[in-house]
């Protein structure tokens, strides 16, 4: 008689802990993305770095060299 409610309680505690961990992870992701957003809005050096990484933007006279990954 006591065991089924206790098992349900344990299951709910486990799910609650997992959800709390997920919330913490999402809060960290949100903070990281907010920081990146702010940098993309204000830091021209960071914008240039990201443009170079993502789309291969180069300054006049520069040569873009991309590494080829082996599979």
C-alpha positions as CSV (number, residue, x, y, z in Angstrom):
1,X,0.0,0.0,0.0
2,X,2.9,2.4,0.8
3,X,5.1,1.4,-2.1
4,X,3.2,2.6,-5.2
5,X,2.8,6.2,-3.9
6,X,6.5,6.2,-2.9
7,X,7.6,4.9,-6.3
8,X,5.5,7.7,-8.0
9,X,7.1,10.2,-5.6
10,X,10.6,9.0,-6.5
11,X,9.7,9.1,-10.2
12,X,8.4,12.7,-9.9
13,X,11.5,13.8,-8.0
14,X,13.7,12.3,-10.7
15,X,11.7,14.1,-13.4
16,X,11.8,17.4,-11.4
17,X,15.6,17.1,-11.1
18,X,16.0,16.5,-14.8
19,X,13.8,19.5,-15.6
20,X,15.7,21.7,-13.2
21,X,18.9,20.7,-15.0
22,X,17.4,21.4,-18.3
23,X,16.3,24.8,-17.1
24,X,19.8,25.6,-15.9
25,X,21.2,24.5,-19.2
26,X,18.8,26.7,-21.2
27,X,19.5,29.7,-18.9
28,X,23.2,29.3,-19.7
29,X,22.5,29.1,-23.4
30,X,20.3,32.1,-23.2
31,X,22.9,34.1,-21.4
32,X,25.6,33.0,-23.9
33,X,23.3,34.0,-26.8
34,X,22.4,37.3,-25.3
35,X,26.2,38.1,-24.9
36,X,26.8,37.1,-28.5
37,X,23.9,39.2,-29.7
38,X,25.2,42.2,-27.8
39,X,28.7,41.7,-29.3
40,X,27.2,41.4,-32.8
41,X,25.4,44.7,-32.3
42,X,28.3,46.6,-30.9
43,X,31.7,45.0,-31.6
44,X,32.9,45.6,-35.2
45,X,36.0,43.3,-34.6
46,X,33.8,40.5,-33.5
47,X,31.4,41.0,-36.4
48,X,34.4,40.8,-38.8
49,X,35.7,37.7,-37.1
50,X,32.3,36.0,-37.4
51,X,31.9,37.0,-41.0
52,X,35.3,35.6,-41.9
53,X,34.5,32.3,-40.1
54,X,31.0,31.8,-41.4
55,X,31.0,33.1,-45.0
56,X,34.6,33.5,-45.8
57,X,34.6,37.3,-46.1
58,X,38.0,38.7,-46.9
59,X,39.5,42.2,-47.2
60,X,40.7,43.5,-50.5
61,X,43.9,41.8,-51.4
62,X,43.5,38.9,-49.0
63,X,43.4,35.3,-50.1
64,X,40.9,33.0,-48.3
65,X,42.3,29.5,-47.5
66,X,39.9,27.0,-46.1
67,X,40.9,23.7,-44.5
68,X,39.4,20.6,-46.0
69,X,38.2,18.1,-43.5
70,X,38.8,14.4,-44.2
71,X,36.0,11.9,-43.6
